[in-house]
Amino acid sequence: MDTPLIVRLLCFAVINLAVVLVGYVFIKRTLVFAGWIMLVLSITGVFFIFVNEHPVFKMLAIIATTFSAMKVIAVTEGYKNRPLTLTFKQWCTYAAGWVGMRAQPFETLGQKAVPGGGEMVRFGISRIIVGALLILLVHGIVALHLDAELTYILMSPILLVALSLILHFGLLSISAGMWRFSGVNTYYLFRQPAKALSLTELWSKRWNIAFSEMTSVAIFRPLKNSVGATVALMASFIFSGVLHELALSLPVNSGYGLPTLYFVIQGILVLVEKLMASRGVFFLRNKLVARIWVFFWLIVPMPLLFHEQFIKQIVWPLVGLLGRD
C-alpha cells in the first residue's frame, strides 16, 4: 500500500469518526438540518480525497460515509419526539457496527443474548458459499473465450446475484446474528424478497430494510403531513436514486441519471399498485401473476441501475476480473 493511499484512508477515518462524534451532539439537540449539511460536506470531502483512486475505493468510501451521515439524520428523526435513551457508547457501537437505520435495538447492548443468532450466522455462511461458487462459475465462463458481448450478458446477472448473496444475504446476516449474541435484537435486512407479491411489499418490507428505514424516517415521514403521501413517496424513491447515483455512477463518472430513473420507475409503479387497489383491481391477488409482475418490473429496468461502466469498473475488479474490455 503506497503512502498517499494510507494518508487518504486516515483522512477518511477521521471524517467518519468526526461524523459519529459530532452526530451524537446533533442527535441530543435534535439538529436535523445540521445533519443534512454534514451529510453533504462529508460525502464531498471523501469524494475529493479518493478522486484519483480506483473506482472500487471511491465507491466503498462514499457508501461508508453516506451510511455514517445518514444514521445521524435517521436517529435524530427517530428520537425527535421521545426521550433519548441511547447512550453515547451504544450510539458509537451502532454507528460503527450495524448497517440498519434504527438504533433502538442497541439500547439493550450487553444484555442477555437474543435467540436466533446462530441460525442467522449459519444462513449467512451458506449464502456466502453459494455466492463464491457463482463467482467460480463466471471465471469458468470467461475461460471459454466466448464473444465479448455474449460473455458480458452471461456474466453480469450471475455476478450481481453472487455479490448480493455474499454481501446482502451473507455478511449482513452474519452481522445480525453476531449482534444477537450481545443482546441486540438485530434482524435480517433482506427478508425473503422472492416471496414479495407486490413492488410495494418488496421495497417496504423485504428488500434492503436499511434503505427502507432510511427513506421512511428521513424523507417520507417528515414530508407526509406537509406535501401528502404521494409526493412524499416519490421523494423517497428519488432520494434512493440519488444515493445510488453516489454509489454506482459517481465512482465511475458514468451512467448519471440512470439509477435515479430506475427508482422513479419503481416509485410510479408502487403508486400504480396503490391506485389499482383503491379502485378494486386485485389481479395481484393471484400469487403467480403477482410474482411475475414483481420479477418483470424489478429485472427488466435493472440495466439502468447497474449500468455498463459500473459492471466493468467495479463489479469485475471485485471478483478478480481485472483489465477486461
N, C-alpha and C positions, 0 to 999 in steps of 0.2 A: 504494500500500500504506500503510495507516494505521499510526501509531506503535505502538499496542497490539499489532497483529499482528506487527510487526517484533520487539518485545520477546518475544512468545511464541515466535517462531521461534528467537530467540537462546537462550532458556531450553531449548527443545527440543534445539538443537545442543549446548548444554553438558551436558545429561543424557546424550545419546548418546555424546558424547566421553568423559564420565566412565565410562560403561558399558564402553567399549572399553579405556580405560586401566586401570581397576581390574580389568576382566575378565582381562587378561593376568596380573595377580598371582594371581587365583583359579586360572587355568589352571596356572601354575607350582607352586602349592601344593596343587593338586587339591581345591579348596574347592567341591565340587558344591552343597552345601546353601546356601552363601553366594550362589552363582549364582542359585538359585531365589528367594531373598529379594530379590536385586537385580532380578530379572525383575518381581516383584510391585510393588516400590517404584517402579521406573522407569515402568512402564505406568500406575500410579496417578497419578504426578506428571504425566506427559504428558497424561493424560485431563483432569485438572483445569486444566491450563494452557490447553487448547483447548476446554473445556467449552462456552463460549459462541460458538465459531466454527462455520462451515458444516460440515455432516457430512462433506464431502469432506476438509477439513483434518483433522478428527478421525480419520477412517479412515486417511489416509496417515501421520499422526504415530504412531498406535497400531501400525500394521503395521511401520513402520520401527523403532520402539523394541522391539517384540516380537522382530523378527529379530535386532537387535543383542544383546539379552539372551539369546536362545535360542542364539545362536552361542557365547556364553561357556559355557553348560551343555553343549552338544553337543561342543565342542572339549575341554573339561575331561574329559568322559567318554571321548572318543576317544583322549586321550593318558594316561589314568589308569594303564594298565598297561604303559606304554612310555616311553622317554626323550622329553623334549620337544625335538624337533628343529626346531620352528617358531620363528624369530626374532621379536623384537618388531616389526621392520619388516614382515616377512611377515604377521604377525598383523594389524597395522593395515591393511595393503593388502587382505587378505582380508575383514576385518570391514567395511570401507567400500565394497568394490567387487565383492563376489560374493554372490549370494543363497543358494547351496548351503550345506549344513551340514557339509561335510567340508573342513577347512583343509589337509589333507596335500598336495593338488596345488600349493599356494602355496609349498611348500618349494623348488620349482625356479624360483621367480620370478627373471627376469633371465637365465635360461639360453637355450639355442638354441630357436628358435621350434618349436612343436609343429605338425605338419601338420594341415590341415583347417580352419584358421581362416577362410580366405577363403570356403570353401563355407558355413560356418556364418553368416557375415555376409550373404552373398547370400540364403541361406534366410530369415534374419530379415527382411531388407528386403522380400522378396516377400510375406511374411505380413502385414507392416505395410500394404502396398499393398492387399491383399485386404481387410483389416480396415477400412481407410479407405473403400473402395468400399462395404462393407456399411453403414457409418455414413451415407454419402450416400444409400443406398437407404432407410434409415429416415427420413431427412429428407424424402425423396420421399413415403413413406407418410403422414407427418404432414401434408404439404401437401394430401393428398387430403381431409382433414377428415372422416374416417370416424367411425363410432360410437366413443366413448371406450373402451369395454371391448374392442371389436374391435381398435382401434389398439394398446392395451396388450398384447393377446395376440399380435399380429403383431410388435410392436416388441421385446418383451422377449427372446425367444430369439435374434433377429438381433443385438441389441446385445451380449448376453453372449458370443456367438460372436465378434463383431467385436473386443471388448475383449480376449478371450482370445488371438485371433490377434495383436493388436498387442503385448500385454504378454508373455504366456507363450511364444508361438512366435516373436514378433518381437524385441522388445527384449532378452529373456533369451538368445536365440540369438546376437544380435549381441554381447552382452556376453561370452558364452562364446568366440566367435570371436576377439574382440579380445584377450582374455587369453592365448589360444594364441600370438599373435604375441610375447608377452612370456615365453614358456617355461612357461606354466602349463597343465597338461593338464585344462582345464575341459571340460564336456560338456553336451549337451542336457539340460535339466531336464524337458522334456516329450518323451517318446520314442515317437512314433507311437501315441498312445493308441487310435486306431481299430483297430489290429491286436490289441488285447487279446482273449484268448479266455476270460478269467475275470475276475471282480472282484478276485480275489487278485493276478493278474498286473497288472491296471490300477493298483491302489493301491500295489503294492510296487515295480513296475519301470517303469511307463510314465507315470503322471500325477503331476506335481509332485514330482519326486525330492527337492527340498529338504525338503518336509514329510515324505516317507518317511524320509529320512535323520534328520531331527529326532526323529521319534517312535521310530524304531528305536534310535538311540543314547541318547536321553534318557529314554525310557519303557520300551520293550519289553525291551531287553537287561538293564537294571538290575532289572526286576521278574520276568523269566522264571524265574530259579532259585529265587526265594522264593515266588512265587504260582502258577507254572505258565504255560505258553504261552497257554492260552485266556484266562485273566484278564488277562495282560499285553497280549494283542492287543486285547481290548475296552477296556482302559485307554488304549491308544494311540489308538484311534478316538474315545473320549470326549474325550481331550485335544485331538485335532484339532478336535472340535466346539467345545470351549471357546475355542480360539484363533480359530476362525471367528466365534464369538459376539463376541469383541473387535473383529473387523474388520468384521462385517456387521450386527450388532444394536446394539452399544453406541453407535456413532456416530449412529444414527438413533433411539435409545431406543425400539426396537420389535422385535418378532419374537424376543424372548428364548426360548431353548429350542429353537427350530426348527432352526437349524444343527446343534446337538448331536444332536437326534433324527435328522436326516439321516445323520450319521456313525454313530450307534448302529445304524441300519438296515443301513448298509454293513458294519459290523463283524459283525453277526449273519449277514448273507449270506455273508461270507467264511468264517465258521465252518461254515455250512451246506455250502459248497463243499468244505471240508476233510473234513467228515463224510461227504458223498456219495462222495468219492474213497476214503476209508478203507473204505467198505462196498461198493466195486466199482461204484458208479453213475457211469458215464462218459458221460452224454449230452452233456457239453460237448466231447467229442472231435469232434463234428460242428461244423465251423467256422461254418456258417451259424447253427445253433442257439446256439452259444456267443456269437456276436456279437449276436444278438437278445437273449439273456439279459443280457449286459453293458449293451447300449443301454437296454433296458427299465428295469433297476434303477438305472441312472445317471440317466436323464432323468425318469422318472415322479415320483420324490420330490423332484426338484430345486426346486420352488417352496418347499419347506421351507428349503432352503439360501439361495436368492436370493429372499427374501420381498418382498412388495409395497413396503414402505417403503424397503428398500434400493434397489430398482429406481428408485423415484420420486425419492428424495432424494440418491442418489449416482450411479447409472448415468446417468440422464437429464442431470443437470448436466455430467457428464464429457464428454458428446458434444454439448453445446450446446443441450440441450432444457430450458431454464430456465423455471420458472414454470408447468409443466403440471400439471393436476389429475390 
